[in-house]
Amino acid sequence: MTTIQDTTEHVRKRIRADLPDKTFKRRPLRALWFIPCSAIAIAAIATIISARPAWYIALLLGLIAGQAFASMGFLAHETLHGATVSSRKLQDFLGLIGLGPVLVSPTLWRTWHNQVHHGKTNMGNADPDSFGTMSRYIKAPSTRFVSKLAPGSGHWSSYLFFGYWFTFHGQIVLWIQARHVRAFNRLNRRRAVADSALCLAIWTVVLLAVGIAGWGAGNKLFYWPNNNVYNNPAREGLQYEELFFPSGDGTQLVAWFIPAQPGPAAATVFYCHGNAQNLTAHYGFVSWLPREGYNLFLFDYRGFGKSEGEPTREGTFADTVAALEYLRNHPDVDADRIVAFGQSLGGACLLATLGETDPGQVRSIAVESTFYSYQGVLQAKAAENPLLWLIQWPLSRWLVTDDHSPSHSLDRIPPVPLLVIHGDADKLVPYKQGKLLYEKAGRPKRFISIPGRTHPEAVGGSRFGTTYHKELLNFFDDCLKDSGDNMAD
């Protein structure tokens, strides 16, 4: 009587007879590719953990690590087919390196792929890698759901297929099919579960390390400095001093002091600029103030322009504290007549500095295009992306910390008057962030909404002329005359 085993051996002999010998020759040197691939994956992950690179560098390193893992997965596939090395133990070891990252045991793979899949390829419900027969598709809602996940279905989730499916499918085979399908009877399921558990434990440790290292890595997104020179007051016929002073930790910072011309000065404006370039670029937003009778003091945070160091949240806070202290001790400044103005990130630094120290150091505070919180503005931007919408909240809390955020300082600003200016077409800092900042602030306060304005545009540029120059000057003048308690909301 002819058995299945006899038939299998017959087929193998016919195949060997019909194909050249080199087809069945092992290629042990291919296994050496595990070395560079694993080195690349480990180096990429280690760099993300230890160096905490910018988010786009981390993303690139993640893609490189992913490609290395995918390559090792294909190498493991060939190895467990016996195409590279002959040692069973070495096959298992290399198979674990290649398939372990997706939580698939080499023991499971041999049974699942080599025996069951290859033995029953496209045989309807018998093939574990098939979506099943049409009757199964019609009768089983779960099959219809899973088919939508596959590439080519057109469903939005299909674009994420390769990011999770192999692990997901492997666990279905291990925990469901391997327990109920007869073809898996010879599987050493206990060994397969142990292998998967070991890999899961390793990944847990790695992901915790990456998570801890990556926490707050997105803070760097708020700083885009350079040291280009865009402008200076001398080009406009204004006298100025270039000053250097230390931050709290000794980092040397640069500032410009431009006296009112002509004098005497009504007061001194302490200006905190936004997140890009340096003070020579932002000077244009406030260059008109000295001719309106105000001294102007503006400075660069660490890492911007001629200032030393690298920008960080803690650093920019310390720099703003030090700059205000330096200004108050300047011999040409009346420390009792200082008003503050910050744009975008500068407004956040300004509010945090005054709220966490002494808001009474200034007579009034004006902010333009400023956000309520660092995490809030990142969440708002993530919500605009359909791919990030579902994870906007955890992503913003993981990537960005909220220390020295205006949200933590607003309640300590009163009784110093606050003016909030925001354009309803601001695409960088959403209008809702400006409104929330105003709503959460204590009185006295005032809000100016600018129709059609982007980021920031009220007091810089020619679109609105001097309209909002006057609004800002009137605010400063009123606060210098009295405490601002009667300022209209």
C-alpha positions as CSV (number, residue, x, y, z in Angstrom):
1,M,0.0,0.0,0.0
2,T,1.3,3.4,-0.9
3,T,1.5,5.9,2.0
4,I,1.7,9.7,2.1
5,Q,5.3,9.3,3.2
6,D,6.1,7.2,0.2
7,T,4.5,9.8,-2.1
8,T,6.4,12.6,-0.4
9,E,9.7,10.7,-0.8
10,H,8.9,10.0,-4.5
11,V,8.2,13.7,-5.1
12,R,11.4,14.7,-3.4
13,K,13.4,12.2,-5.6
14,R,11.8,13.5,-8.7
15,I,12.5,17.1,-7.8
16,R,16.2,16.3,-7.0
17,A,16.5,14.4,-10.3
18,D,15.0,17.3,-12.3
19,L,16.9,20.2,-10.7
20,P,20.7,20.8,-10.7
21,D,22.6,19.8,-7.6
22,K,23.5,23.4,-6.7
23,T,19.8,24.0,-6.1
24,F,20.0,21.9,-2.9
25,K,23.5,23.1,-1.8
26,R,23.5,25.0,1.5
27,R,24.9,28.5,1.5
28,P,26.4,28.9,5.0
29,L,28.1,32.2,4.2
30,R,24.6,33.8,3.9
31,A,24.2,33.3,7.6
32,L,27.0,35.8,8.1
33,W,24.6,38.6,7.1
34,F,23.1,38.2,10.5
35,I,26.1,40.0,11.9
36,P,25.9,43.3,10.1
37,C,22.1,43.3,10.2
38,S,22.0,42.8,13.9
39,A,24.8,45.3,14.4
40,I,22.9,47.9,12.5
41,A,19.6,47.3,14.4
42,I,21.4,47.4,17.8
43,A,23.4,50.5,16.9
44,A,20.3,52.4,15.7
45,I,18.3,51.6,18.8
46,A,21.3,52.3,21.1
47,T,21.7,55.7,19.4
48,I,18.0,56.6,19.9
49,I,18.3,55.6,23.6
50,S,21.7,57.2,24.4
51,A,22.0,60.2,22.1
52,R,18.3,61.3,22.1
53,P,18.6,62.8,18.6
54,A,16.1,65.1,17.0
55,W,12.8,63.5,16.2
56,Y,13.4,63.3,12.5
57,I,16.8,61.6,13.1
58,A,15.2,59.2,15.5
59,L,12.5,58.4,12.9
60,L,15.2,57.7,10.3
61,L,17.1,55.5,12.7
62,G,13.9,53.6,13.5
63,L,13.3,53.0,9.8
64,I,16.9,51.7,9.4
65,A,16.5,49.4,12.4
66,G,13.2,48.2,10.9
67,Q,14.9,47.4,7.6
68,A,17.6,45.5,9.4
69,F,15.0,43.4,11.3
70,A,13.1,42.7,8.1
71,S,16.3,41.5,6.5
72,M,17.0,39.2,9.4
73,G,13.5,37.9,9.2
74,F,14.1,36.8,5.6
75,L,17.5,35.3,6.6
76,A,15.7,33.3,9.4
77,H,13.2,32.1,6.9
78,E,16.0,30.6,4.7
79,T,17.9,29.3,7.7
80,L,14.9,27.4,9.1
81,H,14.4,25.9,5.7
82,G,17.9,24.5,6.0
83,A,19.3,26.6,3.2
84,T,22.2,28.1,5.1
85,V,23.6,26.0,8.0
86,S,23.0,22.4,8.9
87,S,23.2,22.5,12.7
88,R,19.8,22.3,14.2
89,K,20.8,24.3,17.3
90,L,22.4,27.0,15.2
91,Q,19.3,27.1,13.0
92,D,17.2,27.6,16.1
93,F,19.6,30.4,17.4
94,L,19.6,32.3,14.1
95,G,15.9,31.7,13.7
96,L,15.3,33.3,17.1
97,I,17.5,36.3,16.2
98,G,15.6,36.8,12.9
99,L,12.0,36.0,14.0
100,G,12.2,36.8,17.7
101,P,11.8,40.6,17.1
102,V,8.3,39.8,15.8
103,L,7.6,37.3,18.7
104,V,7.6,34.2,16.5
105,S,9.4,31.1,17.8
106,P,11.6,29.1,15.4
107,T,9.9,26.0,16.8
108,L,6.5,27.5,15.8
109,W,7.8,28.6,12.4
110,R,9.0,25.1,11.4
111,T,5.6,23.6,12.0
112,W,3.5,26.6,10.9
113,H,5.4,27.6,7.7
114,N,7.6,24.6,6.7
115,Q,5.0,21.9,7.3
116,V,1.5,23.2,7.5
117,H,1.7,26.2,5.1
118,H,3.9,24.5,2.5
119,G,1.9,21.3,2.8
120,K,-1.5,22.9,2.4
121,T,-0.7,26.1,0.4
122,N,-4.0,27.7,-0.9
123,M,-6.0,24.8,0.3
124,G,-8.8,27.0,1.6
125,N,-9.3,26.9,5.4
126,A,-6.4,24.4,5.8
127,D,-3.7,26.9,5.0
128,P,-2.9,29.1,8.1
129,D,-1.7,31.9,5.8
130,S,-4.9,32.0,3.7
131,F,-7.9,34.2,4.4
132,G,-10.0,31.1,3.8
133,T,-12.8,30.1,1.4
134,M,-15.5,32.4,0.0
135,S,-18.1,30.6,2.2
136,R,-16.0,31.3,5.2
137,Y,-15.8,34.9,4.1
138,I,-19.6,35.2,3.8
139,K,-20.4,33.4,7.1
140,A,-17.7,34.8,9.4
141,P,-17.6,38.5,10.2
142,S,-14.1,38.1,11.7
143,T,-12.8,36.9,8.3
144,R,-14.4,39.9,6.5
145,F,-12.9,42.2,9.1
146,V,-9.4,40.7,8.8
147,S,-9.5,40.9,5.0
148,K,-10.0,44.6,5.2
149,L,-6.7,44.9,7.0
150,A,-4.7,43.4,4.1
151,P,-2.8,45.5,1.6
152,G,-4.8,46.4,-1.5
153,S,-8.2,46.3,0.3
154,G,-8.4,50.1,0.2
155,H,-9.3,50.3,3.9
156,W,-7.3,53.0,5.8
157,S,-6.0,50.4,8.3
158,S,-4.4,48.4,5.5
159,Y,-1.6,51.0,5.3
160,L,-0.5,50.0,8.8
161,F,-0.6,46.3,7.9
162,F,3.2,45.6,7.7
163,G,3.7,47.4,11.0
164,Y,1.9,44.8,13.1
165,W,0.5,41.9,11.0
166,F,3.3,39.4,11.3
167,T,3.3,39.5,15.1
168,F,-0.5,39.5,15.2
169,H,-0.8,36.6,12.8
170,G,2.0,34.7,14.7
171,Q,0.1,34.9,18.0
172,I,-3.2,33.8,16.3
173,V,-1.4,30.7,15.0
174,L,0.3,30.0,18.4
175,W,-2.7,30.5,20.7
176,I,-5.6,29.5,18.4
177,Q,-4.8,27.5,15.4
178,A,-2.0,25.5,17.0
179,R,-4.5,24.3,19.7
180,H,-7.4,23.4,17.4
181,V,-5.9,22.5,14.0
182,R,-4.9,18.8,13.7
183,A,-1.9,19.6,11.5
184,F,-0.2,21.3,14.4
185,N,-0.2,18.1,16.6
186,R,3.5,17.7,16.4
187,L,4.3,21.2,17.5
188,N,6.2,21.6,20.8
189,R,3.9,24.3,21.9
190,R,5.5,24.8,25.3
191,R,8.8,25.6,23.7
192,A,7.1,27.9,21.2
193,V,5.4,29.8,24.1
194,A,8.6,30.0,26.0
195,D,10.5,31.5,23.0
196,S,7.8,34.1,22.4
197,A,7.7,35.0,26.1
198,L,11.5,35.5,26.2
199,C,11.4,37.7,23.1
200,L,8.5,39.7,24.6
201,A,10.5,40.2,27.8
202,I,13.5,41.5,25.8
203,W,11.3,43.9,23.8
204,T,9.7,45.2,27.0
205,V,13.1,46.1,28.4
206,V,14.1,47.7,25.1
207,L,10.9,49.7,24.7
208,L,11.0,50.9,28.3
209,A,14.5,52.1,27.7
210,V,13.5,53.8,24.5
211,G,10.4,55.3,26.1
212,I,12.4,56.7,29.1
213,A,15.0,58.1,26.7
214,G,12.5,59.4,24.3
215,W,10.3,61.1,26.9
216,G,10.6,64.8,26.2
217,A,12.7,64.3,23.1
218,G,10.2,66.4,21.2
219,N,11.1,69.5,23.2
220,K,13.7,70.1,20.6
221,L,11.0,70.8,18.1
222,F,10.4,74.2,19.6
223,Y,13.9,75.5,18.8
224,W,15.3,76.3,15.3
225,P,18.2,78.7,15.9
226,N,20.9,79.8,13.5
227,N,23.7,82.4,13.6
228,N,22.9,84.3,10.4
229,V,22.9,88.1,10.6
230,Y,19.7,89.5,9.1
231,N,19.6,93.1,10.4
232,N,20.9,95.5,13.0
233,P,19.7,98.9,14.3
234,A,22.6,100.8,12.7
235,R,21.1,100.1,9.3
236,E,18.1,102.2,10.4
237,G,20.3,105.0,11.9
238,L,19.7,103.9,15.5
239,Q,22.4,103.8,18.2
240,Y,22.6,100.5,20.1
241,E,24.8,98.5,22.5
242,E,25.7,94.8,21.9
243,L,25.9,93.3,25.4
244,F,27.1,90.0,26.7
245,F,26.0,88.6,30.1
246,P,26.0,85.2,31.8
247,S,22.9,83.0,32.3
248,G,22.4,81.3,35.6
249,D,24.8,78.5,34.8
250,G,27.4,80.7,33.3
251,T,26.4,80.3,29.6
252,Q,27.3,83.6,27.8
253,L,24.3,85.3,26.1
254,V,24.1,88.2,23.7
255,A,21.7,91.1,23.8
256,W,21.0,94.4,22.2
257,F,20.0,97.6,24.1
258,I,18.6,100.3,21.9
259,P,17.8,103.5,23.8
260,A,14.7,105.6,23.0
261,Q,15.6,108.0,20.2
262,P,15.1,110.8,20.9
263,G,14.9,110.4,24.7
264,P,14.1,110.5,27.4
265,A,12.5,107.1,27.5
266,A,8.9,106.6,28.7
267,A,9.9,103.0,29.8
268,T,11.9,100.0,28.6
269,V,10.5,97.1,26.6
270,F,11.8,93.7,27.6
271,Y,11.3,91.7,24.4
272,C,11.4,87.8,24.1
273,H,11.5,86.6,20.5
274,G,10.2,83.4,18.9
275,N,11.7,80.0,18.3
276,A,13.6,80.4,15.0
277,Q,16.7,82.2,13.7
278,N,18.0,84.8,16.2
279,L,17.4,88.3,17.5
280,T,18.7,89.9,14.3
281,A,15.8,88.4,12.4
282,H,13.2,89.2,15.1
283,Y,14.4,92.7,15.7
284,G,12.2,93.8,12.7
285,F,9.0,93.1,14.7
286,V,9.9,95.7,17.4
287,S,12.4,98.0,15.6
288,W,9.8,100.8,15.7
289,L,9.6,101.0,19.5
290,P,12.7,103.2,20.1
291,R,11.3,105.9,17.8
292,E,8.1,105.8,19.9
293,G,10.0,106.8,23.0
294,Y,10.8,103.3,24.5
295,N,14.1,101.7,25.3
296,L,14.3,98.3,23.7
297,F,16.1,95.3,25.1
298,L,16.2,92.0,23.2
299,F,18.4,89.0,23.7
300,D,19.2,85.6,22.3
301,Y,18.5,82.3,24.2
302,R,21.4,79.9,24.4
303,G,22.2,78.4,21.0
304,F,20.7,81.3,19.1
305,G,22.9,83.8,17.3
306,K,26.1,84.6,19.2
307,S,24.8,83.1,22.5
308,E,26.7,80.0,23.6
309,G,25.3,76.5,24.3
310,E,22.4,74.5,23.0
311,P,18.7,75.4,23.5
312,T,16.7,73.5,26.0
313,R,13.5,74.2,27.9
314,E,15.3,74.6,31.2
315,G,18.0,76.7,29.5
316,T,15.6,79.1,27.8
317,F,13.8,79.6,31.1
318,A,17.1,80.3,32.9
319,D,18.2,82.6,30.1
320,T,15.0,84.7,30.4
321,V,15.3,85.0,34.1
322,A,19.0,86.1,33.8
323,A,18.2,88.6,30.9
324,L,15.4,90.3,33.0
325,E,17.7,90.5,36.0
326,Y,20.5,92.0,33.8
327,L,18.1,94.5,32.3
328,R,16.9,95.7,35.7
329,N,20.5,96.4,36.7
330,H,21.4,98.3,33.6
331,P,22.5,101.8,34.5
332,D,20.3,103.5,31.8
333,V,17.1,101.6,32.8
334,D,14.5,102.6,35.4
335,A,13.7,99.2,37.0
336,D,10.2,100.5,38.0
337,R,9.3,101.2,34.4
338,I,9.8,98.0,32.5
339,V,7.1,96.5,30.3
340,A,7.3,93.1,28.7
341,F,6.5,91.8,25.2
342,G,6.9,88.2,23.9
343,Q,6.0,86.6,20.6
344,S,5.2,82.9,20.1
345,L,7.7,80.9,22.1
346,G,9.0,84.1,23.6
347,G,5.6,84.8,25.1
348,A,5.7,81.3,26.8
349,C,9.2,82.0,28.2
350,L,8.1,85.4,29.4
351,L,5.0,84.1,31.2
352,A,6.8,81.2,32.8
353,T,9.7,83.5,34.0
354,L,7.4,86.0,35.6
355,G,4.9,83.5,36.9
356,E,7.6,81.4,38.5
357,T,9.6,84.3,39.9
358,D,8.1,87.8,40.5
359,P,5.6,89.2,38.0
360,G,6.0,92.6,39.8
361,Q,9.3,93.0,38.0
362,V,7.4,94.5,35.1
363,R,4.4,96.9,34.8
364,S,2.6,95.0,32.1
365,I,2.9,91.9,29.9
366,A,1.8,91.6,26.2
367,V,2.1,88.3,24.3
368,E,1.4,87.6,20.6
369,S,0.7,84.2,19.0
370,T,1.6,82.4,22.2
371,F,0.3,79.0,23.2
372,Y,-1.2,77.9,26.5
373,S,0.9,74.8,27.0
374,Y,3.7,73.0,25.1
375,Q,1.8,69.7,25.2
376,G,-1.4,71.4,24.2
377,V,0.0,73.0,21.0
378,L,1.7,69.7,20.0
379,Q,-1.5,67.8,20.5
380,A,-3.4,70.4,18.4
381,K,-0.9,70.0,15.6
382,A,-1.0,66.2,15.8
383,A,-4.8,66.3,15.6
384,E,-4.5,68.0,12.2
385,N,-2.8,64.8,10.8
386,P,-5.2,61.9,10.1
387,L,-2.5,59.4,10.8
388,L,-1.8,60.9,14.2
389,W,-5.3,61.8,15.3
390,L,-5.9,58.7,17.3
391,I,-2.7,59.0,19.2
392,Q,-2.6,62.8,19.6
393,W,-2.9,62.7,23.4
394,P,-0.4,60.1,24.3
395,L,2.0,61.2,21.6
396,S,2.0,64.8,22.9
397,R,2.5,63.7,26.5
398,W,5.4,61.4,25.6
399,L,7.3,63.6,23.1
400,V,7.0,66.9,25.0
401,T,7.2,67.8,28.7
402,D,5.1,70.7,30.1
403,D,7.6,72.1,32.6
404,H,7.9,76.0,32.5
405,S,4.6,76.1,30.6
406,P,2.4,79.2,30.7
407,S,-0.4,76.9,31.9
408,H,1.4,76.5,35.2
409,S,2.2,80.2,35.6
410,L,-0.9,82.2,34.6
411,D,-2.6,82.1,38.0
412,R,0.5,83.9,39.5
413,I,0.6,86.8,36.9
414,P,-2.2,89.0,38.5
415,P,-2.4,91.8,39.3
416,V,0.0,92.6,36.5
417,P,-2.1,93.4,33.4
418,L,-2.0,91.0,30.5
419,L,-2.7,91.6,26.8
420,V,-3.1,88.6,24.5
421,I,-3.0,89.1,20.8
422,H,-3.8,86.3,18.4
423,G,-4.8,85.9,14.7
424,D,-7.7,83.7,13.9
425,A,-5.8,82.3,10.8
426,D,-2.7,81.3,12.7
427,K,-1.7,77.8,11.4
428,L,1.4,77.4,13.5
429,V,-0.1,78.1,17.0
430,P,-3.8,77.5,16.7
431,Y,-6.2,80.3,17.6
432,K,-7.8,78.1,20.2
433,Q,-4.5,78.0,22.1
434,G,-4.5,81.8,22.3
435,K,-8.1,81.9,23.4
436,L,-7.4,79.3,26.1
437,L,-4.4,81.3,27.3
438,Y,-6.6,84.3,27.7
439,E,-9.5,82.5,29.3
440,K,-7.3,80.8,31.9
441,A,-5.5,84.1,32.8
442,G,-6.6,86.1,35.8
443,R,-7.7,89.7,35.6
444,P,-6.8,92.4,34.6
445,K,-6.5,91.1,31.0
446,R,-7.5,92.0,27.5
447,F,-7.7,90.0,24.2
448,I,-7.2,91.3,20.7
449,S,-8.4,89.0,17.9
450,I,-7.0,89.8,14.5
451,P,-9.2,88.5,11.6
452,G,-7.2,86.8,8.9
453,R,-3.9,87.2,10.6
454,T,-1.3,84.4,10.6
455,H,1.8,83.9,12.8
456,P,2.8,86.5,14.1
457,E,1.8,89.5,12.0
458,A,0.2,92.2,14.1
459,V,3.2,94.4,15.0
460,G,5.6,93.2,12.3
461,G,5.3,93.8,8.6
462,S,3.2,96.2,6.5
463,R,-0.1,94.4,6.3
464,F,-1.8,96.2,9.2
465,G,0.4,99.4,9.2
466,T,0.6,101.0,12.6
467,T,-2.9,99.8,13.8
468,Y,-1.6,97.3,16.3
469,H,1.5,99.4,17.1
470,K,-1.0,101.9,18.6
471,E,-2.9,99.1,20.4
472,L,0.3,97.9,22.0
473,L,1.6,101.4,22.9
474,N,-1.8,102.4,24.4
475,F,-1.7,99.2,26.5
476,F,1.8,100.1,27.8
477,D,0.9,103.7,28.4
478,D,-2.2,102.9,30.3
479,C,-0.3,100.4,32.5
480,L,2.5,102.8,33.2
481,K,-0.1,105.4,34.4
482,D,-1.8,103.1,36.9
483,S,-2.0,99.5,38.0
484,G,-4.2,98.5,35.0
485,D,-7.0,97.3,37.4
486,N,-9.6,99.1,35.3
487,M,-8.4,97.6,31.9
488,A,-11.4,96.3,30.0
489,D,-11.6,92.6,29.3
